[in-house]
Amino acid sequence: MSDIDSRAFFGAVLKAVACTRNHNTDETGYAEGVLTPTARIREFEKELGDRALTEAEAEQVLGWLDSTFRAKLTPAEEREHYHRYIAEVSGVTRAPAAVSA
């Protein structure tokens, strides 16, 4: 995960959150599993400012993204699609096993 384009990374992550359909009818689960992690992603992006994103930080953000996918009951194929998209536009790569969680 070197040479990460932080701006593209956060844009792609937030796009994935916004574009994935919510298949979960549990409103409390949605708030805890989608709204809270999304707020963390946005806050972290602001805190980061112009500083380069580290591999560990990118993994943390991807973990928050995966939390939203789990809460929305996003199908594995769609999760994989967004992880590939994020990698393509930002330079972030991660092991495929992390996507299936």
Secondary structure by P-SEA (a helix, b strand, c coil): ccccaaaaaaaaaaaaaaccccccccaaaaaaccaaaaaaaaaaaaaaccccccaaaaaaaaaaaaaaaaaacccaaaaaaaaaaaaaaccbbbbcccccc
